[in-house]
Amino acid sequence: MFEQFIEKLKNDSFLTLETTPKHSATFTPIIERIKELGLHKKVDGFSVTDSPLAKMRYSALFASLKLQNTFKKPTIATVSMRDRNKIGLQSDLLGANESDIRAILALTGDPASMSDQPKTKGVFEGNSTLLLDMINCFNGGIDYAGKPLDTRPAPIYPFAVANAFARNPKNLQKKLRLKLEHGAQGVITQPVYSIENAKMLLELFAKAKIEAGPKAKEAELILGFFPITKLRTAQFLTAHVPGVEVPKTWSEKLFNAKNISDVEQEKIGLEMSIQTFSDIYDLHPKMHMMAANNFALAKKIIENRR
């Protein structure tokens, strides 16, 4: 399953869908909604977030297992450095491996100070590159301490994340190179909202691959996209999400449309989202759809790609 998934990433079009577990003892309603919409037939695989914004949610690893078993499609499980030490991280990777959860998105994680749980402390024994190094060790048949594992794990495919925008592109290129040097095979960006931004990222990624050397030769950039159908979403992304640049034209058009009606606002936002997604996909057909579990909206964007 995963070998074909990675082969498609390298040599074909590629589209994954993000899912976010809820503050709930079940992940089933999310699976049922995806099934109801037939959305699983329109993507190559899924990803699952790991308690984003440090808000406690259903396990990303168990959610990934349920998605994968239900739809028979690969799932990228996010694992955050915030919540686990080296022992916990490696134990989770081994357990996931036997259950065939073998695509891992290494994430440092949002600060524990953002948590909704009282007096929560972050572990943060390192950033996401430490987890990438652990995966490299496992793929070599040893643990992070260098001790051979009794049974060698099946290959694990490491993914990483990157900002989509930086005022100093050299800084972004350096961070991309670092992820590649530590073995990331796919790098998923924050949402992208213009062809110019997409072209800049592709150029920086190409340079970072050269700097990272032969190990990064087959790594791929995956451009993120988050549909915007409301002015407040554009304003939130601009003000509160680092590494994202929403063009002013988006806010201006949504503002003018909102002054007409909420219906007009959503209509204009949907049109801009479909057009932008289509343009970026035509440029680089390796994308990751994020929609905060608004799967009906995600389906509209994907189905109406021009």
Salt bridges, closest charged atoms under 4 A:
GLU3 OE2 - ARG102 NH2 3.63
ASP12 OD2 - LYS8 NZ 3.91
GLU18 OE1 - HIS288 NE2 3.71
GLU32 OE2 - LYS35 NZ 3.69
GLU36 OE2 - ARG33 NH1 3.00
ASP44 OD1 - LYS8 NZ 3.35
ASP50 OD2 - ARG84 NH1 3.06
ASP83 OD1 - ARG82 NE 2.77
ASP92 OD2 - ARG84 NE 2.78
ASP100 OD1 - ARG102 NE 2.72
GLU125 OE1 - LYS86 NZ 3.05
ASP133 OD1 - HIS182 ND1 2.68
GLU181 OE2 - ARG177 NE 3.20
GLU203 OE2 - LYS207 NZ 3.32
GLU211 OE1 - ARG177 NH1 3.76
GLU218 OE1 - LYS10 NZ 2.65
ASP262 OD1 - LYS258 NZ 3.39
GLU271 OE2 - LYS267 NZ 3.18
ASP282 OD1 - ARG305 NH1 3.55
GLU303 OE2 - LYS42 NZ 3.18
GLU303 OE2 - LYS299 NZ 3.87
